[in-house]
């Protein structure tokens, strides 16, 4: 049947079959090479022989997406080759940026490329920040995709390392901001709002946590998430009330001790020792109004 086909379609089918099998042949050759290096314990040389991004775009002759796909296969091969040998992935970020230079809408490159950067054996903060930068670009291109802000927040919270406490605090707050954004965009993960609120609270920003939780409650569609937000809000507001009562008690004690009648009981001092107060004004006892001239 093959011989019965006209000459031109036969050649076209041959070329198409060759192009289809070419990536598979390349991957097979890569696997053979990797097995050989493992047995001989020879580490591949670290070289980067691709031209700059403008040259790559010119060489693609307008087929940028196809070129980006070929470079993506090459990047995966580079990652697998060095991850299983010397764990030296110094050119991985360069591979990824060249792919994006050809096709900036390659969503899988942002997502899995960032994962490659942060799952290295000997990763540094610089590589984690490079992954975050990729995620930021993706978040700008796809603002409705909650995965990207979620990954950014998790990288800030769990992947960056520093002995500087102030730097760690800035990273955790930035991570909480992105986690909160992921929940606002539509992440159906019920515990995300509580995670962001816990970070704000531990950094002394409980009012910010309450405000963000209230915003998330009105934006949430998942009933389980709404229930968790409600429980967290009740807990934070109860804590705030307790702290305000303790603060008011301390202020009253200070006023009592410094008053002309420190010898009277606390109850009696509340009746005769305090200046006139309007209802619900105990929060302002730190700066009490001047005493009445009739007193």
Secondary structure, 3 states (H helix, E strand, C coil): CCCCCCHHHHHHHHHHHHHHHHHHHHHHHHHHHHHHHHHHCCCCCCCCCCCCHHHHHHHCCCCHHHHHHHHHHHHHHHHHHHHCCCCCCCCHHHHHHHHHHHCCCCHHHHHHHHHHHHCCCCCCHHHHHHHHHHHHHHHHHCCCCHHHHHHHHHHHHHCCCCCCHHHHHHHHHHHHHHHHHHHHHCCCCCCHHHHHHHHHHHCCCHHHHHHHHHHHHHHCCCHHHHHHHHHHHHHHHHHHHHHHHHHHHHHHHHHHHCCCCCCCCHHHHHHHCCCCCCCCCHHHHHHCCCCCCCC
